């Protein structure tokens, strides 16, 4: 059975390591499908203070992560890996390729992923020469790359065989076929709630599960789900239809 290794180079290794105690990541580790590591960037820092950053040339606000420190960290992780295995070093940056479901599936084919997490005002431009890919999780700026590393890890792990439980599938969810997922329902069949309308007395309304889902007719159910998926995508994400 396939096993994937995910390593994050970060200034906050405790944050990354603690996350492995929960949910899909914890389950993958327990099933020995995932090797999960956090590498402390300060371990490669300079001088007695373990300095990892410095002021930008040309002036400006904030501090920039030094390329020599990042290079040593990336090289150290690369050397510890088995050369025959497929490995990808990913720089997490708002300037990278936008992450999506298709990219998650592609990354799941690798044996080893190394995420390089930035902080402060970013990193020295020269570090781009030592990574294989740059990824962004959206058009906004975060405090660092730790959250993107976790977001990408969860999305990727859903495609690793054995990670999802019995009856779960990554192929029936939103974006798996370019569309949003169809509506889901469970018990009770009828939900009775009070509807409070301004200026009127509250009344009880019934919210019912669509009849087709209660028929047991699998072909009709699949057709309904496909239709609802298309409708929802057109309404909420018309860009996906285009």
C-alpha positions as CSV (number, residue, x, y, z in Angstrom):
1,X,0.0,0.0,0.0
2,X,1.2,3.5,-0.9
3,X,2.8,5.6,1.8
4,X,3.4,9.3,1.5
5,X,5.9,11.5,3.4
6,X,5.1,15.2,4.1
7,X,7.7,17.5,5.6
8,X,7.2,21.2,6.4
9,X,10.1,23.5,6.9
10,X,8.8,26.2,9.3
11,X,9.6,28.6,12.2
12,X,6.7,27.0,14.1
13,X,7.3,23.2,14.1
14,X,5.1,22.7,17.2
15,X,2.1,24.1,15.3
16,X,2.5,21.7,12.5
17,X,3.2,18.7,14.8
18,X,0.2,19.4,17.0
19,X,-2.1,19.4,14.0
20,X,-1.1,15.8,13.3
21,X,-3.1,14.8,16.4
22,X,-6.4,15.4,14.7
23,X,-8.7,14.2,11.9
24,X,-7.5,12.9,8.6
25,X,-3.8,13.4,9.3
26,X,-3.9,11.5,12.6
27,X,-5.8,8.7,11.0
28,X,-3.3,8.4,8.1
29,X,-0.4,8.3,10.5
30,X,-2.1,5.6,12.6
31,X,-2.7,3.5,9.5
32,X,1.0,4.0,8.6
33,X,0.1,5.6,5.3
34,X,1.7,8.9,6.2
35,X,5.1,10.1,7.6
36,X,4.6,13.6,9.0
37,X,7.5,15.8,10.0
38,X,8.1,19.5,10.9
39,X,11.6,20.8,10.5
40,X,12.5,23.8,12.6
41,X,14.1,26.5,10.3
42,X,16.0,28.0,13.3
43,X,18.0,24.8,13.6
44,X,19.8,26.1,10.5
45,X,20.1,29.7,11.7
46,X,23.3,31.7,12.0
47,X,25.2,32.8,15.1
48,X,24.3,32.1,18.7
49,X,20.8,33.7,18.2
50,X,20.0,31.3,15.3
51,X,19.2,34.2,13.1
52,X,17.2,33.3,10.0
53,X,16.3,36.7,8.5
54,X,17.8,40.1,7.7
55,X,16.8,43.6,6.4
56,X,16.0,43.8,2.7
57,X,18.6,45.4,0.3
58,X,17.3,48.7,-1.0
59,X,15.4,49.4,2.1
60,X,11.8,48.8,3.1
61,X,9.8,47.5,6.0
62,X,10.0,44.2,7.7
63,X,12.6,41.3,7.5
64,X,13.3,38.8,4.8
65,X,14.2,35.2,5.3
66,X,17.9,34.5,4.3
67,X,18.6,32.3,1.3
68,X,21.6,30.6,2.8
69,X,19.5,29.5,5.8
70,X,16.6,28.2,3.7
71,X,19.1,26.5,1.3
72,X,20.7,24.6,4.1
73,X,17.3,23.5,5.4
74,X,16.0,22.3,2.0
75,X,19.3,20.5,1.2
76,X,19.2,18.8,4.6
77,X,15.7,17.4,4.0
78,X,16.5,16.4,0.4
79,X,19.6,14.4,1.6
80,X,17.6,12.5,4.1
81,X,15.2,11.2,1.5
82,X,15.5,8.0,-0.6
83,X,16.7,9.1,-4.1
84,X,14.6,6.6,-6.0
85,X,11.3,8.0,-4.6
86,X,9.3,10.8,-6.4
87,X,9.9,14.0,-4.4
88,X,8.5,17.5,-4.8
89,X,9.8,20.6,-3.0
90,X,7.0,23.2,-2.8
91,X,7.4,26.9,-1.9
92,X,4.2,28.3,-0.4
93,X,3.7,31.8,-1.7
94,X,0.8,34.1,-2.8
95,X,2.7,34.4,-6.2
96,X,2.5,30.6,-6.9
97,X,0.1,28.5,-9.0
98,X,-3.3,28.6,-7.5
99,X,-4.1,25.4,-5.6
100,X,-7.2,23.4,-6.7
101,X,-8.6,19.8,-6.7
102,X,-6.8,18.9,-9.9
103,X,-3.4,19.9,-8.4
104,X,-4.2,18.0,-5.2
105,X,-4.7,14.8,-7.1
106,X,-1.4,15.4,-9.0
107,X,0.6,15.9,-5.8
108,X,-0.9,12.7,-4.3
109,X,1.1,10.8,-6.9
110,X,4.4,11.8,-5.3
111,X,6.0,9.7,-2.6
112,X,7.4,12.8,-0.7
113,X,6.4,16.4,-0.4
114,X,8.5,19.1,1.2
115,X,6.7,22.4,2.0
116,X,8.8,25.5,2.5
117,X,6.8,27.9,4.7
118,X,7.7,31.6,4.7
119,X,7.3,34.3,7.3
120,X,7.8,38.0,7.9
121,X,8.0,39.9,4.6
122,X,8.8,36.8,2.6
123,X,12.1,35.2,1.4
124,X,15.1,36.1,-0.6
125,X,14.3,35.8,-4.4
126,X,17.2,33.4,-4.9
127,X,15.6,30.6,-3.0
128,X,13.2,30.0,-5.9
129,X,16.1,28.3,-7.7
130,X,16.0,25.4,-5.1
131,X,12.4,24.5,-5.2
132,X,10.4,22.5,-7.8
133,X,7.1,24.3,-7.6
134,X,5.4,27.4,-6.1
135,X,1.8,27.1,-4.8
136,X,-0.8,29.7,-3.5
137,X,-4.0,28.7,-1.8
138,X,-5.7,32.0,-2.8
139,X,-5.4,35.6,-3.7
140,X,-4.8,36.9,-0.2
141,X,-1.8,37.1,2.2
142,X,-1.4,35.2,5.4
143,X,1.1,35.6,8.2
144,X,3.0,32.6,6.9
145,X,2.9,29.3,5.0
146,X,1.9,27.0,7.9
147,X,-1.8,27.1,7.2
148,X,-1.4,26.6,3.4
149,X,0.8,23.6,4.2
150,X,-2.0,22.1,6.2
151,X,-4.7,22.9,3.7
152,X,-2.7,21.3,0.9
153,X,-1.8,18.3,3.0
154,X,-5.4,17.5,3.8
155,X,-6.6,17.9,0.2
156,X,-3.7,15.7,-1.1
157,X,-4.2,13.0,1.6
158,X,-7.8,12.4,0.5
159,X,-6.4,10.9,-2.7
160,X,-4.0,8.6,-1.0
161,X,-5.5,5.0,-1.1
162,X,-6.6,3.9,2.4
163,X,-6.7,7.3,4.0
164,X,-10.4,7.8,3.7
165,X,-12.7,5.4,5.6
166,X,-14.9,2.8,4.2
167,X,-17.7,4.3,2.1
168,X,-15.9,7.6,1.7
169,X,-14.6,8.8,-1.6
170,X,-12.7,11.8,-2.9
171,X,-14.3,11.4,-6.3
172,X,-17.8,12.4,-5.4
173,X,-17.1,15.7,-3.8
174,X,-17.0,19.3,-4.9
175,X,-14.6,20.1,-7.7
176,X,-13.7,16.4,-8.3
177,X,-15.5,16.5,-11.7
178,X,-15.3,20.3,-12.2
179,X,-18.7,20.8,-10.5
180,X,-19.9,21.6,-6.9
181,X,-21.2,18.6,-5.0
182,X,-24.9,17.9,-5.0
183,X,-27.0,18.6,-1.8
184,X,-26.8,16.0,0.9
185,X,-29.6,14.9,3.4
186,X,-29.9,12.7,6.4
187,X,-32.5,11.9,9.1
188,X,-35.0,13.2,10.1
189,X,-37.0,13.0,6.8
190,X,-39.1,16.0,8.0
191,X,-37.5,18.9,9.9
192,X,-40.1,21.0,11.7
193,X,-38.9,24.5,12.7
194,X,-40.4,27.8,13.6
195,X,-40.2,30.5,10.9
196,X,-40.0,34.0,12.4
197,X,-41.0,36.6,9.9
198,X,-40.7,40.3,10.9
199,X,-44.1,41.7,11.8
200,X,-45.8,38.4,11.7
201,X,-46.5,35.6,14.1
202,X,-44.1,32.7,14.0
203,X,-45.4,29.5,12.3
204,X,-44.1,26.0,12.0
205,X,-42.7,25.0,8.6
206,X,-41.7,21.6,7.4
207,X,-38.4,21.1,5.6
208,X,-38.5,17.7,3.8
209,X,-35.9,15.5,2.2
210,X,-36.5,15.4,-1.6
211,X,-38.8,12.5,-2.5
212,X,-36.5,11.0,-5.1
213,X,-33.9,10.3,-2.4
214,X,-36.4,8.2,-0.5
215,X,-37.5,6.0,-3.5
216,X,-34.5,3.7,-3.5
217,X,-34.3,4.1,-7.3
218,X,-30.6,4.4,-7.8
219,X,-30.6,5.6,-11.4
220,X,-33.1,8.3,-10.7
221,X,-31.1,9.4,-7.6
222,X,-27.9,9.6,-9.6
223,X,-29.7,11.6,-12.3
224,X,-31.1,14.0,-9.7
225,X,-27.8,14.4,-8.0
226,X,-26.1,15.3,-11.4
227,X,-28.8,17.8,-12.2
228,X,-28.6,19.4,-8.8
229,X,-24.8,19.6,-9.0
230,X,-25.0,21.4,-12.3
231,X,-27.7,23.8,-11.0
232,X,-25.7,24.6,-7.9
233,X,-22.5,25.2,-9.9
234,X,-24.3,27.5,-12.3
235,X,-25.7,29.5,-9.4
236,X,-22.7,29.7,-7.0
237,X,-19.7,29.2,-9.2
238,X,-20.6,30.0,-12.9
239,X,-16.9,30.4,-13.5
240,X,-16.5,26.6,-13.3
241,X,-19.1,26.1,-15.9
242,X,-17.3,28.4,-18.3
